[in-house]
Amino acid sequence: MAHRTEVHETPHEAAGAPGAQPQGRFSHLPERIRPQDTVETKPATLPDPTRDTYNPDEWLIRYCG
């Protein structure tokens, strides 16, 4: 046995005129955002050679100096 449901009109359809634009908060889509506007680019920094060098006597300078 098939179960039947009644078809209800939406408030937009019940308003009457076909093709009438709904007025209100959700009546239109927001502005489109281009993919180019969603990416931020900034130049990379150059590596600092004095910061990344290995100093085998660093522990002496830190703890005994």
MIMIMI-209802 format. One record per residue: chain; y, x, z of N, C-alpha, C in turn; residue in one letter. Coordinates in Angstrom, 2 decimals. Each point is the difference from the previous one (the first is absolute). Layout:
N
+--------+---------+---------+---------+---------+---------+---------+---------+---------+---------+---------+
! cadena !     n.v !     n.u !     n.w !    ca.v !    ca.u !    ca.w !     c.v !     c.u !     c.w ! residuo !
+--------+---------+---------+---------+---------+---------+---------+---------+---------+---------+---------+
!      A !       Y !       X !       Z !       Y !       X !       Z !       Y !       X !       Z !       A !
...
+--------+---------+---------+---------+---------+---------+---------+---------+---------+---------+---------+
# end
This chain:
65
+--------+---------+---------+---------+---------+---------+---------+---------+---------+---------+---------+
! cadena !     n.v !     n.u !     n.w !    ca.v !    ca.u !    ca.w !     c.v !     c.u !     c.w ! residuo !
+--------+---------+---------+---------+---------+---------+---------+---------+---------+---------+---------+
!      A !   -1.18 !    0.84 !    0.00 !    1.18 !   -0.84 !    0.00 !    1.24 !    0.88 !    0.00 !       M !
!      A !    0.89 !   -0.24 !   -0.89 !    1.20 !    0.80 !   -0.14 !    1.06 !   -0.48 !    0.98 !       A !
!      A !    0.69 !    0.94 !    0.56 !    1.10 !   -0.31 !    0.91 !    1.30 !   -0.01 !   -0.80 !       H !
!      A !    0.72 !   -1.04 !    0.07 !    1.25 !   -0.11 !   -0.75 !    1.19 !    0.14 !    0.94 !       R !
!      A !    1.00 !    0.70 !   -0.51 !    1.24 !    0.13 !    0.76 !    1.11 !   -0.68 !   -0.78 !       T !
!      A !    0.95 !   -0.50 !    0.71 !    1.12 !   -0.66 !   -0.65 !    1.01 !    1.06 !   -0.43 !       E !
!      A !    0.61 !   -0.25 !   -1.14 !    1.03 !    0.90 !   -0.51 !    1.33 !   -0.43 !    0.59 !       V !
!      A !    0.65 !    0.94 !    0.69 !    1.31 !   -0.29 !    0.59 !    1.07 !    0.71 !   -0.80 !       H !
!      A !    1.13 !   -0.66 !   -0.13 !    1.11 !    0.62 !   -0.70 !    0.71 !    0.98 !    0.93 !       E !
!      A !    0.45 !    1.11 !   -0.56 !    0.79 !    0.93 !    0.78 !    1.42 !   -0.54 !    0.08 !       T !
!      A !    0.79 !    0.46 !    0.95 !    1.39 !   -0.50 !    0.09 !    0.78 !    0.25 !   -1.28 !       P !
!      A !   -0.31 !    1.09 !   -0.72 !    0.70 !    0.29 !   -1.25 !   -0.34 !   -1.05 !   -1.06 !       H !
!      A !   -1.27 !   -0.36 !   -0.07 !   -0.42 !   -1.00 !   -0.98 !    0.51 !   -1.38 !    0.39 !       E !
!      A !    0.08 !   -0.25 !    1.30 !    0.46 !   -1.30 !    0.45 !    1.50 !   -0.19 !   -0.22 !       A !
!      A !    0.74 !    1.11 !   -0.21 !    1.44 !   -0.11 !   -0.18 !    0.37 !   -0.74 !   -1.28 !       A !
!      A !   -0.90 !    0.01 !   -0.96 !    0.28 !   -0.81 !   -1.17 !    0.04 !    0.78 !   -1.29 !       G !
!      A !    1.13 !    0.56 !   -0.31 !    0.22 !    0.59 !   -1.32 !   -0.94 !    1.17 !   -0.27 !       A !
!      A !   -0.75 !   -0.08 !   -1.10 !   -0.83 !    1.15 !   -0.34 !    0.87 !    1.16 !   -0.47 !       P !
!      A !   -0.27 !    1.18 !    0.49 !    0.78 !    1.17 !   -0.37 !    1.23 !    0.20 !    0.86 !       G !
!      A !    0.17 !   -0.83 !    1.03 !    1.14 !    0.18 !    0.89 !   -0.24 !    1.24 !    0.86 !       A !
!      A !    1.03 !    0.82 !    0.14 !   -0.11 !    1.24 !    0.78 !    0.13 !   -0.32 !    1.49 !       Q !
!      A !   -0.92 !    0.53 !    0.81 !    0.14 !   -0.21 !    1.45 !    1.15 !    0.85 !    0.53 !       P !
!      A !    0.74 !   -0.53 !    0.89 !    1.13 !    0.71 !    0.60 !   -0.39 !    0.41 !    1.41 !       Q !
!      A !    0.32 !    1.21 !    0.35 !   -0.29 !    0.43 !    1.35 !   -0.31 !    1.47 !    0.08 !       G !
!      A !   -0.56 !    0.38 !    1.10 !   -0.24 !    1.40 !    0.32 !   -0.96 !    0.68 !   -0.98 !       R !
!      A !   -1.03 !   -0.67 !   -0.42 !   -1.02 !    0.60 !   -0.84 !    0.07 !   -0.49 !   -1.45 !       F !
!      A !    1.19 !   -0.31 !   -0.48 !    0.11 !   -0.56 !   -1.33 !    0.00 !    1.06 !   -1.11 !       S !
!      A !    0.18 !    1.30 !    0.35 !   -0.03 !    1.04 !   -1.02 !   -0.57 !    1.29 !    0.58 !       H !
!      A !   -0.46 !    0.86 !   -0.89 !   -0.57 !    1.28 !    0.42 !    1.10 !    1.00 !    0.29 !       L !
!      A !   -0.27 !    0.97 !    0.87 !    1.01 !    1.03 !    0.27 !    0.18 !    0.91 !   -1.21 !       P !
!      A !    1.04 !    0.82 !    0.04 !    0.25 !    0.92 !   -1.11 !   -1.15 !    0.97 !   -0.13 !       E !
!      A !   -0.28 !    0.40 !   -1.22 !   -1.08 !    0.93 !   -0.27 !    0.43 !    1.42 !    0.35 !       R !
!      A !   -0.89 !    0.76 !    0.63 !    0.28 !    1.39 !    0.35 !   -0.76 !    0.89 !   -0.97 !       I !
!      A !    0.74 !    0.89 !   -0.66 !   -0.63 !    0.90 !   -0.96 !   -0.81 !    1.06 !    0.73 !       R !
!      A !   -1.13 !    0.43 !   -0.56 !   -0.79 !    1.07 !    0.65 !    0.80 !    1.29 !    0.18 !       P !
!      A !    0.95 !    0.29 !   -0.89 !    0.81 !    1.20 !    0.13 !    0.86 !   -0.05 !    1.27 !       Q !
!      A !    0.34 !   -1.20 !    0.47 !    0.83 !   -0.13 !    1.18 !   -0.80 !    0.07 !    1.30 !       D !
!      A !   -1.31 !    0.04 !   -0.08 !   -0.81 !    0.02 !    1.21 !   -0.45 !    1.40 !    0.40 !       T !
!      A !    0.35 !    1.01 !   -0.81 !   -0.44 !    1.37 !    0.27 !    1.22 !    0.86 !    0.29 !       V !
!      A !   -0.08 !    0.77 !    1.09 !    1.08 !    0.92 !    0.33 !   -0.45 !    1.41 !   -0.32 !       E !
!      A !    0.82 !    0.73 !   -0.73 !   -0.34 !    1.38 !   -0.33 !    1.03 !    0.92 !    0.63 !       T !
!      A !   -0.47 !    1.12 !    0.51 !    0.90 !    1.02 !    0.51 !   -0.63 !    1.36 !   -0.29 !       K !
!      A !    0.81 !    1.01 !   -0.20 !   -0.55 !    1.30 !   -0.37 !   -0.80 !    0.60 !    1.14 !       P !
!      A !   -1.05 !    0.70 !   -0.38 !   -0.83 !    0.68 !    1.00 !    0.72 !    1.25 !    0.48 !       A !
!      A !   -0.23 !    0.35 !    1.26 !    0.61 !    1.21 !    0.53 !   -0.86 !    1.20 !   -0.35 !       T !
!      A !    0.64 !    1.12 !   -0.15 !   -0.72 !    1.23 !   -0.30 !   -0.68 !    0.51 !    1.27 !       L !
!      A !   -1.20 !    0.58 !   -0.12 !   -0.67 !    0.51 !    1.19 !    0.77 !    1.19 !    0.59 !       P !
!      A !    0.03 !    0.06 !    1.32 !    0.69 !    1.07 !    0.70 !   -1.01 !    1.12 !    0.28 !       D !
!      A !    0.12 !    1.16 !   -0.66 !   -1.00 !    1.05 !    0.18 !    0.01 !    0.60 !    1.40 !       P !
!      A !    1.13 !   -0.01 !    0.70 !    0.03 !    0.58 !    1.34 !   -0.66 !   -0.92 !    1.02 !       T !
!      A !   -0.05 !   -1.27 !   -0.29 !   -0.59 !   -0.94 !    0.94 !   -1.52 !   -0.02 !   -0.10 !       R !
!      A !   -0.54 !    0.20 !   -1.18 !   -1.43 !   -0.14 !   -0.21 !   -0.77 !    1.32 !    0.04 !       D !
!      A !    0.64 !    1.09 !    0.39 !   -0.71 !    1.27 !    0.05 !   -0.77 !    0.12 !    1.31 !       T !
!      A !   -1.07 !    0.73 !   -0.03 !   -0.84 !    0.20 !    1.18 !    0.42 !    1.29 !    0.70 !       Y !
!      A !    0.25 !   -0.11 !    1.28 !    0.37 !    1.15 !    0.80 !   -1.07 !    0.18 !    1.07 !       N !
!      A !   -0.83 !    1.07 !   -0.08 !   -1.08 !    0.18 !    0.97 !    0.51 !    0.29 !    1.41 !       P !
!      A !    1.24 !    0.44 !    0.14 !    0.54 !    0.31 !    1.33 !    0.86 !   -1.14 !    0.56 !       D !
!      A !   -0.07 !   -1.17 !   -0.60 !    0.84 !   -1.12 !    0.46 !   -0.30 !   -0.37 !    1.44 !       E !
!      A !   -1.25 !    0.06 !    0.42 !   -0.34 !   -0.35 !    1.38 !    0.64 !    0.97 !    0.98 !       W !
!      A !    0.16 !    1.27 !   -0.38 !    0.66 !    0.96 !    0.87 !    1.48 !   -0.34 !    0.16 !       L !
!      A !    0.62 !   -0.38 !   -1.10 !    1.41 !   -0.33 !    0.04 !    0.22 !   -1.26 !    0.83 !       I !
!      A !   -0.88 !   -0.99 !   -0.14 !    0.15 !   -1.26 !    0.72 !   -0.26 !    0.12 !    1.50 !       R !
!      A !   -1.07 !    0.69 !    0.38 !   -0.45 !   -0.03 !    1.38 !    0.38 !    1.24 !    0.81 !       Y !
!      A !    0.23 !    1.11 !   -0.66 !    0.28 !    1.22 !    0.75 !    1.42 !    0.52 !   -0.20 !       C !
!      A !    0.75 !   -0.61 !   -0.88 !    1.32 !    0.53 !   -0.35 !    1.04 !   -0.57 !    0.80 !       G !
+--------+---------+---------+---------+---------+---------+---------+---------+---------+---------+---------+
# end
